[in-house]
Amino acid sequence: MFGLNFIRFDSTRYVIHYQSGSIRREGKGLAFYYFSPTSSIVSVPVNSIDLPFIFHESTQDFQQVSIQGQITYQIDQPFQISKFLNFTVDDRQDYQSDDPHKLSQRVVNEAQSVIAANVRARGLRKLLSQAKELEKILLDGLSQAETIHMLGLKILGVNVLAIKPTPELARALEAEVRESLQQEADQAVYERRNFAVEQERIIKESELNTEIAIEEKQKQISQKRMETQLLQRENERKLLLEKIQTEIEAEEKRRSFLELQSTNSRQKADDKSYAIQSYLNPYKDMDWKSLMALQSQGKGNAYFALAFSELATQASKIGQLNISPDLVASLMGNQPS
């Protein structure tokens, strides 16, 4: 009424109230009455603003890519930005110019300038794997940009959400990647088979080494057994030689004993022969009849035998001779006892 109005702003708005060309009041979340014919109200948003972007650029190898992301910024110096952009609002808090909407475009332009310089210096393959690095470059580039400082802005964060080639190039890359993955899979299969073959070779070699070791051990055992047998035979041979030597010595002693015994026997026989010869020498010239007569020394049966012996020698001259048993018995009974 009569140009006197009341206006209220929330806490995310920094308000500057000009009246007759001078600042009457300023601050966040103000509420006041003002006289509209002589007042001008500037409302600068100081909350954080998320600004999405998508850029189409060419890489170093002349391939088209699209870079999609988001910039989060805040108006840190509202009084300073009000010097360059018109944030004046009317009674309904609507902006009276398009400058507030141009702010986002200026930030996007600065971001695109930083992105373009870096994308054109990189190849496609390298760029597709450097989203995080590109985020850091964009954040540093915007934070140091002169326009950003001049407008009193503060860059809170940058996110690069996607780096995409054109659909045709993407399909080509996918085919190439698929081929590469297939080759890697084939290589993995080959390496797996080669590893299996190598493991089998190692196992076979280990088995052969084990068999060789067993054969070597068996050879050593055989050699040891042979050496033991040879040693045993040598010991047996030595024992046999010792036994033979002992027997030889025993035989030698026995032979010596027998020779001594034979010598003694011969000596005894010689002595006996000499004694007999000495005994018989007186009778060697006598006939046998005399010898028998001497041997009988008065025994009747000796004379009886001698008589019959004489009869036997004269048998051819005797016609008949009767000898009765009684005669023989009487002769035998009459011999002296």
C-alpha positions, 0 to 999 in steps of 0.5 A: 500500500502506497509502495510500502511492501514486506518481503522475507527470504530464507537462509540460503539467500544473501540479501542486499537492500539498496535504498536510494543507491545506498545499502540499507541492510544485507545478510542471510534470511532477512525479512523487512519492509521496504519502499519499492519506488526507492528500493532495489533488492539483490538476492544471491543464492549461497547454497551449493549448486549441482551443475550437470554437464556433458561435453563432446570433444575430439581426442588426440587420435581424432576420435569423438568422445562424450564426457559426462559429469557434475560440478558442485559449486557455491557462491562464496562472495555474494557481494562481489558477484553482485557487481558483475551479474544482476541478481535483483528481484521484484516483489515476488522474488523473481529475477529481473534479468537472465544473469543468474541463469548465465552463471551456470553457463559460465561455469560450464564454459570454464569446465569445457575449456579445461576438459577440451585442453586435456582431452585433445592431448590424450589418445582415446584408449588412454582417456577412457581409463583416466576418469579419476585423473580427469576429475582432479585436473578439472577440479584444479583447473576450475579452482584456479580459473580467473573467472571463477575467482572474479565471480567469487565462486567456490568449487566444492567438487567435480565428478566425471561420471562417464567417458564414452566414445561414439556408438560405432567406435564403442562397438568396434572397441567392444569387438576388439575388447571381446577379441582381446578377452578371447585371446586372453581366455585362449592364452589362459587355457593354453597356459593352464594346459601348459601348466598341467603338462609342466606339472605332469612332466614334473611329476613324471620326472619326480617319479623317474628320479624316485625310480632312479633313486630306488634303483641306485639304492637297490644297486647299493644294497646288491653291492653291499650284499655282494660285499657281505657275501664276499666277506663271508666267503673270505671268512669261510675260506680263512676258516677252512684254511685254518681248519685245513692247516690245523688238520695238516698240523694234526696229521703232521703230528699224527704222522710223526707219532706214527713214525715214532710208533712204527720206529718203536714197533720195529725196534721192539720187533727187532729186539724180539727177532734178535731174542728169538734168533738168539734163542733158536740159533742153538736149534737151527741145525737139529732135525725136527724129530729131535726138536719134537722130542725136546718139546715133548719132554716126557709127555706120552701124547707127544710120543704117540703123535710122533709114532703115528707120524712115522707110521704115516711116512711108512704107510706104503710099507704097512699092509694093515694097521688096526687101532682100536678106540680102547687103545687110543683111550688107554694111551691117552689116559696113561699120559702123565698129568 
